[in-house]
Amino acid sequence: MLPDTSNSALDVDAVSADRSSESRFADPTFLLSEQAGNAPDQLDLEQEQLKLAKAHDWFVESNLRGSHETSRTRPLEPQDDVVSWSGYGHAALDADALFMAEWRDQYGPTVANLESTPERVLDIGCGVYGQWILAAAQAPGWEATRFVGLDLAPVLVPTSMLPAEVRSRVVFVQHDFLRPLPFDDGQFDYIRTCGVTAGVPEPSWDPLIEELKRCLAPRGTHEIADTPSRPTLPPHLREEFDTILEKHLLNVNLRSVLPATLAMNGMHDVVHTRVRTIPKPWGMLDETNLAAGPEEARVKARVLMASLARYTASHAASLSRTITRASEPDSPQVSPLSGDTLARGPGLAAAAHLRDQSECESTIRSGTAEWNKLASISALMTQQWGWTCRVDAEMETQLNDHLRIAEERLLEATQAASAIEEGSPLPANAQMDQREELRVAQQKAEARRREVAAQLQAVRDRLETAGNVRSPEPDLDMSPSQEILPKLLILAGRSPDKLRQTQETVAKLAPGVETKPLILDLASLKKVRQAGEEVESWGIAIDVLINNAAVMSIPQRELSEDGYELQFASNHLGPFLFTNTILPSLKRATAPRIVSVSSWGHHQSPVNFDDINWEKSYDKFATYGQSKTANILFAIGLSSKRGVCAVSLHPGLIRTDLWRHLTREDQLPVGLINEDGSNGDRFPYKNLQEGAATHIVAAFEPTLQDHAGVYLDDCQIQPEVEAYAVDKENAERLWSVSEELIQKALAQ
């Protein structure tokens, strides 16, 4: 059972109705378990084991990529994936159990207000573990009630595990509830139908209600309960999935289907109840929102987020298969695993289908991984109690040391291998043995480096997700040079807590340096102007301004507070306004310097003047590239129009939180990572100290005063820049467009 992501809580739609028509049933009998009333020592345990083994064989199991768990589904034809995506795996059952337990704790066995405890109960869609039945059978007041659970799948509850007083009152039947039911007329005075919405096409509700009415005794109650059954998908995939539901005539909104169906089947006293159970975390995918609200609600929201994220991730393969199959054109289709020919030709079609499916699956997995991290126990403890995981913090320090040692050994092995290649006085056979020995040593050193790097990244992910600010890498020389120590260091950022922590770090490293925090939200032009005006009110001279903040490759198009594409707004428009606002403070300095931190990413796109807000189409890499091109053009414009020395730079490839939106599928094809997730060998990576080196040169190298507008890389002026990024006409045009956009936003 899954929520409709548009609401603020998990809502249960419960519809109850009474049957008032006469029954054709005269002599009630009731199905009893074959072993009802037997004492545990009289049970045929061997026969029970055979039945359970047969039941387990009914399911189709497959390994989950990236997990030790398996996916468990019912036997399906390929086209049936849509109606059974959730399956019967552990993650699905855990989510069901979580929801059912919360529901039961708050409302008891039923949402409907029953006049008396029912004597004979039918549970449609009881599930493979009969959770509701086994709980209700032991609920106070229900000790005499007898239960029948019916499900398409076999029930996996060992009879011998049930108390004798429960065994004598419970039986499970495997049957398709969309076919005529194997029960007599009027056999039950309470029928419960729960969690079946995603498996009932809209035209099938009428015959199902008619059949259940036949089985319901006069004055009996039929309760139908469910949550809107959709998987937790990213927005664009959610729309695709909703389209598939419509195509298969599946309407998961009970309120739009059932009232008319119940009325047409002569069901009276229909009552619709909306029950709010567990607060939903959807739309709360950040620490600020997850920390809001009552404490109990926050805890439940996190627990549910983690459970449903795992739930969806465990079915990423079947979901992506369903979505990509549905997106194929209306032409002969087959599974790419079947070997049959697809409409576009056997090779191209199968390859395209597999590629699309892989991309879709990766999108689902990356999204659920992000939700799961936000719901982590460490994040919860940090937000609620200010807890810091000292084990992870200490482990990060140790792994940094281990990584440095691993890299040194790899370098030694590589250099030794190169020396052998250049020539050796040893005999040929000895040289061959030595080469092989060094090759093995080199492979081991590389494997060790990758292993440590992966462990370090995992620890850093946990620390960042929990909200802890990592200390600088311990292998770096963090002692500041006395020659460039400023009298005042203004620290600008959105988070007061992070600014305070950075102030504390600076105080330890450079006790004589005064720091001043400045709240600056680059995604809001009004707040940018306020921050700039605050700086101007100080009446100081600013020698160096480094525009360093950025966001990168946001998966879906997002807009800033002012309605502009978020990467362009945060990476360019915000710094543009802030710089121009504090320009008087900069010009009070003798030789002011402005550093605009760009990126190699500027190669990905020029400034898209025809659609600068990316309303026609959106590409997360191109939009980031546009903003980085704008950073270079801004430095050129500042130098020519404002008469100050401004330069731009590429800091290098450094793994920071800026990468948080890049998935494995983004990084692997271009060589940013290897198959095992370690840093790829195609590009040279830098640590924090190496990355900051170009910033230092750009800010303080005296000779750059005569080279305003240049672009730096690896501490050197870099001539290999895209022509559109250094074009003066583009710089002039961007300046004019930026002024117009900012004036429009501030005028609102």
N, C-alpha and C positions, 0 to 999 in steps of 0.2 A: 504494500500500500504506500503510495507516494502522494505528496502534496501538490496542489496547484500553486505554482510559484508566484501567483499574483496576490495572494493574501498574506496576512501577517501571522497566521497560526495554522496548524494542521486542523482542518475542518473535517468533521465527520458529518456526512449527510445521512440522516437516519429517517426512514419513512416506515411508519407502521400503519397497518390497516386490518380491519376485522372482517371476517366472512359472516354474513348474516343469512345466506341461503341455506335451505335444508340439505342435509347430507344423505347420500344414497347408502352410507355405510351403517350397518345395523349391529354387527357383533365385533367390537374392537378386539383386535389381537395386536401383538407387538413383537417385533423382531428382537430376539435376545442373542447375546453372544453365544457362540458355540460352546464356550468354556464358562458361561455365566454361573456363578455360584461355586465353582471349583476352588478348592483350597490350593495354595501355591504348590504343595508337594504332589498334587494330583494332575498338574498341568503336563501336557506332552511337550516338554521343552525342545525335544529334537524336531518335532513337527513344526513348532513355532519358529525355530531357526531356519528351517527349509522355506517356510512362508516368507519370512523376512528377507532371506537371500533372493527369493524370486521377486519380491517387491523391489529390492535394490536394483535388480537386473533390468527392471522396466525403464529406469531412467537412462538417459544418454549423458555420459560424463566426458569432459574434455579438459585438458590442462589450460590454466589461465596464464597468459604471457606475463612474465615478471612477478609471478606469485607461486607459492607452493600449494595453493588451493586449486580446486577443480570447479568447473562450471557444471551444474546439473540441471538438465532440462528434460521435458517429456519428448518422446519420439515425434519429430516434426517433418513435414514437408517444407522445402525452402520458403515457400510463399506464406507459411504460417508463422514466421518469426515474430511478426508484429504483435500478435495476440498473446505471446508467451515469453516476452523478452526477459521478464524477471526471473523465471526459472525457480529452482528449488535448492540453490546453493546455500552455503552457510550464511553468506552476507544477507541474502534475501530473508532467510528464516530469522536471523538475528534482528533485522529491522522490523519484521512482523511482530516478533516477541516483544520488542521494546514498545511498539505502539500499543499492542494489545494490553500489556501490563499497565501502562499509564491510563488507558481507557478504563480498564477494569477497576483500578484503584480509585478513580474519580467517580465512576457512575455505576459500578456493580456489573452484574451479568448482562443487563439490558439497558438500552436508552429509553425504550418504551416503558410507560407506566402500566405495568400489568396489574389487574385486579387481584390476581392470586398467582401463586407459583404454578407454572405449567406442569402437567403430569407427563406429557409426551412431547419431545422436542426433536425437530429435524434441523440440522445445521448444514446448509448448502455451501460448498466450498470450504470445508472444515480445515483443509490444509493437511500436510503430511504428518504433522505431529498433533493434530486435534487440540490445539492450545485452548481455545475457548471452551470446548466441551469438557476437557479434563479440569479446567478451573471452575466452571459452573457446577460440575458434578460434586465438587467439594465445598461449594459456597453454602453458607448458613441458610437454611430454609429450602434448599434444593436437594436434600438428602434422599427424597423419594422419587425424584424426577428421573425418567428414563430418556436416553439420548440415542439418536442415530446421526452419525456424521457421514456426509457424502462428498466425495471429491473425485475429480478425474484421475488423480494420481493415487497410488496405493498408500495407505497410512503406514508409517514406519514405527509405530509405538508397540514395543513388545508387551504382550498381554500380561506376562509374568511380572512386569514391573509395576502394574497397577494394583492398588489396594483391592481386596476382595469385594468390599462394599461398592467400589466404583466399577469393577469388572462386571458385576452382575447387572449393571444398569446402562452399559455403553456398548454400542456396536458400530463398526465402521464399514461403509459400503463403497466400493470403487465403481463409479458410474459417471457417464457424461450427462450433466444436468440439462443439456439442451435437447436431450432425447426423452421420451416418456419415462417417468420415474417408476421404479419397481415397488410402489407402495399402494395400499388400498385407499379408497376414498375416506376423507375425514380422519385419517390415522393420527394426526398431530394437532395439538392445541396451541403450539407455538412453533413457527418456522423462522429461522434466522438465515438470511442470505447476506454474506459479507465478503467484500474483497474480490468480487467477480466481474466488476464493471468492464475491465479491459478485455474480458473474454466473451462478452455478449454483444454481438452486432445489434444495432437499434431495431431491425425488424424481428429479432428473436425474442425481444422482451415480452411481446404480447403472448406468444405460445408458452413462454416460460411462466409468466404470471398465471395464465390459465391453468397450467398443470399444477403449480404449487397451490392454487386455490382449491383444486380438486382434492389435494392431500390434506387440506386444512379443515379442522373440525368446526362445526357451527360455533360462533362467538369466539373463534380462535384468533390469534394475532400473527400477522406476518411482518417481520421487521427486516428492512433492507438497509444496510449500512455500508458506506465505503468512503474513501477519500478520492479526489480526482486523480486517476491513476496515470501519471506521467513520470518518466524517468527524470532525474535531475541533470538536465543538459544545458550547455551554453545556449544563449538566446537564439542564435541563428539555426542551431541544430534542433532546438525545441520546436521552432516553426516548421522545420522539415518533418519532424515526428508528428506534429499535429495534423499536417497535411496527409500523412500516411493513415492516421486514425480516421480522418474523414473519408479517405478512399475506401477503407474497409468498413465504413458505416459504423464505426465505434464512437459512441458518445459517452464520455466519462463524466458528464454533468448529470447526476441523477435527477436534479430538479427540473430539467428540461425534457426528461423522458418519461419518468414514472407516474406523475399525477394523472395524466390523461389515460395511460395504460391501465392503471389501477381502477379508475372510474369506469372504463369500458368493460372491465371484467367483473363489475358488480361488487367491488371492494368498497366498504363504507368506513366512515370515521377515520379518514386518512389524515395523519398528523405528520408534518415535516418538522424536524428538529435539526438545528445546526449546532453541533457540539464543538467547542474549542478545547483541544487537549494540550498538545505540546507546542510551545512557541516555535515558530519557524525561523531559521536563520537566513532564509533566502532574501537577498538584497542587503544582507548584513555582512558582506564579505570583507570586512576589515576590522581591525582590533578596536577602533573607536566605537563602532556600532555594536560589536559583540559585547563590549563592556557596559552598554547602557541597559537600563531596565532593572527590574527586581532581580536579586541574586539567584533565586531558584529558577527563574525564567532563563537567565543567562546560562546557567549550568545545563538545563535541559536543551536549550538551543544548540549548545556545543555538542552534547551527546548525540542529538539527532543528526546534526550536520555530519559528524564523523561516521555514524551508522549508515546514513543514506549515501554519503560519498563513496563508502566502501561497497555499498549495495550496487550503485550505478557502475563503479569501476569494474566490478566483477562480471558485469554483463556488457562491457564495452565492445567486445567482439560481435556479439549478436545484435546489439544496437546499431553499430556501424554497418554491419552486413544488411540489416533491414533498410537503413537510410540510403545507402549507396545503391541497393537494388531498386528501390523505389524511384531513384533519380535517373535511372536508365530510361532512354526513350522507349515509346511503345513499340517494341519490336521483339522478336524472339530472344528470351533471356535464359541463361543458365548460370548455375554457380560456377565460378572460375575453377573450383576444385573438381568439377565433374569431367572436365576435358572436352565438353561440347563446344561448338562454335558459337560465339556471340555475334550480334548483328554487325559490329564494325569490323569483323574479320577475326580469326582465331587468336592471332598473336597480340595485335594492338588492343583489341577489346578486353581480353583477359588482363593484360598488363595495366590498362587504364582503370579497370574495375578494382583490381587489387591495390593500385596506388591510391585511388579515391577512398577505398575502404580503410586503408592504413592511415591516411591523413585524418579521416573522421574518427577512427579509434584513438589516435594520438591526441586529438583535440579533447575527446571525452576524458581520457586518462589524465591529461594535464590539468583540466578543470577540476576534476574530483580530487586530484592530489593537492591542489591549492586549497580547496575547502577543508580537506582532511588536516592540512598543516595548521590552518587557522583554528581548527577545533581541537588542537592537541592539548594534552594535559598540561604541558609546560607553559603554553600560552595562557591557559585558564588560570594556572597558579600565579603566573606573573601579573596578570591583570587584576586578580582579586586580592592577592596577598603580598604583592611586591617580591615574590620569590625569584631568586636567580639560581640557575642550575650550576653550581660550582664544579660539579664533575665535568660538564661539557666545557666550561670555561678553562679548566685545567687541562682537559683533553685537547682543546684547541692549541694551547701553548705547546704541549708535548708533540702533537702532530706537526705543528709548524717546524719544530726542531727535527723531527724524523724526516719531513719532506726535504728540508735543507740538506740533511745527510744523504738522503737518497739521490738528490740531484747532483751532489758532489761526487758520489760514487759512479753515477751514470756518466758524468763528465770525464772522470778518470778512465773508465772503461772505454769510452769513445776515443779519447786521446791516445790510449794505449793501442787500440785497434788501428788508428790512423798511422801511428809510428811504425807498426809492422808493415803496413801497406807501402810506406815510403822507402822501405828497405831495411834489411836486417842481415847481420853477418852470420846468422845461424844457417845450417844446411836446409835444403828445401823441405825434407820431411819434418824437421823440427819446426820450421816456419809454419807448415800446414797445421801441425798439432797446436801450435801456439795461437794461430788464427782462430781455430775452432774453439779453443779454450776461452779466448777473449770474446768470441761471438756469444758463447753461452753466458759469460759473465755480463755482457752488455744486455742480453735479453732479460736476465734475472734482475739487473739494476733497473731497467725500464719497467718491468712488471711491478717491482717494489714501489717505484715512484708513482705509478698509476694507482696502485692499491692505496697508498697513503693519501694521495690527492683526493681520491673518492671518499675516503673516511673523513678527511678534513672538510670537504664540501658538505657532507652530511651533517657534521657537527655545526658548521656555520649556518646551515639552513635551519637547524633546530633553534639556535641562539637568536637568529634574526626573526623567525616566526614567533618566538616567545616574547619578542620585544626587548631583548637584551642588546645593548650596544657593545659590540665586540671591541676588545682592546686592540691596539695596533699590533701587527704581526711582530712577535718577539725577536725574529731574526733580523729585523731592520734596525739600523742605527737611528734612533729617534731623537738624538741630542741635536737641538737646533744650532745652526751656525750663528755665532755671536755677531757676525758681520751683517746679517740681515734680520736680526731681531727687531720687530717693530715696537714702538712705544705703545701703540694701541692696535688691537686686532678686533675688528668688528665681525662678529659671527652672525650670518643671516640664514634663516631657515624657517620652516613652518612649525616645527614641534618645539615647544618650550622645554620639554624634558630632555630632548636630544641636545638642544643648545646648552642647557645647564651641564649635562654630562661632558660635552666637548669643552666647556669652560674649565671643568675640573681637570680634564686631561692636559689642557694647555698649562694650567697652573702648576701641575707636577713637572712638566717638561721644561717650562720656561717661567719660573716664579716671578721674574721681574716684568713680565709682559701684562699690561692691562687688557682685559677683554670686555667687550660690550655686546650683549645679545640684541638681535634685531629680528622681530617676527616679520617674515616675508613670504607671502603666498603668491608665487608667480602665475598661478592659474586664475587669479582675480586681479584685473587691472586696477580696480578701485583700491584694493589692499596694497597693490604695488605702489600706487601713487602716495598712499598714506605713509608707507614705509620710507619712501624717498623723501617726503616732506619732513618726516621725523629726523632723518639724517641731516637734512639741511638746517633744521632748527638747532643742531648742536654747534654750528658755526666753526667746524674744524676743517683742516686740509687733509684730503685723502690722496695718498701717493699712488696706491695701486688698487684697482678693482678687478677681481677675478669673477667673471660670470661662469660658474661651474655647474649649477644645477641642471638636471635634465630628466626626462622620461623617455623610454625607448620602446618602440615596436609594440604598442598597445594592441591586443588582438582585434578588438572591435572599435569602430569609430566612436570616440567619446568627445564631448564638447566641454569647453571651459565654462566658467560662470558667465562669461560674456558671449557665449554662443560660437566660439571659434574652436577649430580642431585642436584637441588638447596638446598634442606634441608641438605644434607650431606656436600655440599660445604660451606654453610653459617654457619652451626652449628658445623662443625668439621674441615674441611680443612683450612678455614680462620683462626680460633683461633689457630690451630696447627702451621701454618706458622708464625703468628704474635708473638705467645709466644716464639718460637724458635729464631725469629729475635731479640727480645728485651731481650733475656736471659742474655747477658752481663750486662745490666742495673739491672736486678733482682739480679744477683750474687754480685753486688756491695753492696747490703744490708746485714745486719748482719744475719738476719733470714728470708729470703724471703719466701713468701707464694703465691701459685697459686691456685685459686678456679675455678673449672670447673662446671658450672651450668648445671646439667643434669635434669632428671625428672623421675617421676614414669612411664612415657611413655617408659622407656627402657625395661619394661616387654613385650612390644608389638613386639619386634624383636631383634635378635642378629645382628651383622654386617654380611651382606650378601656378603661374600667374593667371591662367585661364580658369582654374578651379582651385584657388589657394586654400579653400576650406574643405576640399575633398568631398563635395556633396554628390558628384556624379558617380564616383567609384572610390573605394578605399583600399589601400594596400599598406599594411603596417610598416613595411620596410621603406617604401617610397616616401611615406609621410615623415618618417624619422629622417631619411636622407634630405628631404626638403628643408627641415628645420636646421640640420647641420650645415647645409649650403648657405642658409640664411645667416648662420653665425659667422661664416667667413666674409660674406658680403657686408655684414654689419660692421666688422672691423675695418673694412675698406672705406665704408661710408663715414664712420667716425673720424678716421684719419683725414679725409678730404673735406668734410663738412664742418667738423667741430675743432679741427686744429690740434687734436691730441694724438699721441702715439697709441694706436690700438693694433694688436696682433691676434691671430687665431692659432689654434694648435690642435693636434691629435695626440692625446695622452698615451695611446697604445692600447693593447688588448689586456684588460685587467678584469678579473672576475669580481664584480661588486653587485650590489643589489639592483643596479641598473639593468641587469640581465634577467630580472625575475619573470619577464613575459616571454622569454625565449624558450621554446620547448626543445626536446631532444631532436624532433624532426626538423626544427629550424636549423640546428647546429650541425647535425651529422653530415648532411649532403655537402656542405661547404667546408668541411674539415675543421670546424671549431672544436669538435670533440671526436674521440675515437669510439669504437663500438662499445667498449667497456665503460664509457662515460668520462674517461679522463681527458685532460686537455689535449686537443689535436696537435699534430706535428706540423701542420701546413703553415701556421702563423706563430710567430714568437710571442709568448705571453710575458707580461711584466708583473712584478709584485708592486705593492703600494709605493715603495720608495722609488722604484724605477719610473713608475707612472707619474709621480709628482715632480720628477726631475725636469721635465719639459715645462711644467708650470713655473718652476723657479727661474729657468732661463728666460722664459717669456716675460716674467714680471720684473726681473732685476738685471738682465744683461744690458750694460750701458750702450753697446754698439747697435742695439736694435732701435735706438732712438732715431737713427737715420734710415730705418727700413720699415716705416709704419705701413700697416696693412698686410704684412707677410704672413705666411702660414708655416708653422713649425711642426716637425715630427722628429722624434729622437734627438731633441735639443738642437736641431739644425733647421735652417730655412729649407723648406721642402718645395722643389720646383714642380713635382708631379701632382698638380692640382687640376681638377676638371676646369676646362676653359670657362664654363658658365658660372663657376664659383668665384672667379677673379675678374669677371667682366664688369667694367665700371658702369656701363649702362644698366646692367642688371642691379648693381648696387644702388644706383640712383632710383631706379623704379621701385625696388624693394623698400627703400626709405620712404618714398611717397605713399606707397600702399600701406605700410606699417602705421604711418601717421594718421591716415584716413581711418583705418580699422580702430585704432586706439581712440581717436576723437569720437567716433560713432559710439563706442562702448561707454566712454565716460560721460557722454551726453545723455545717456538713458537714466 
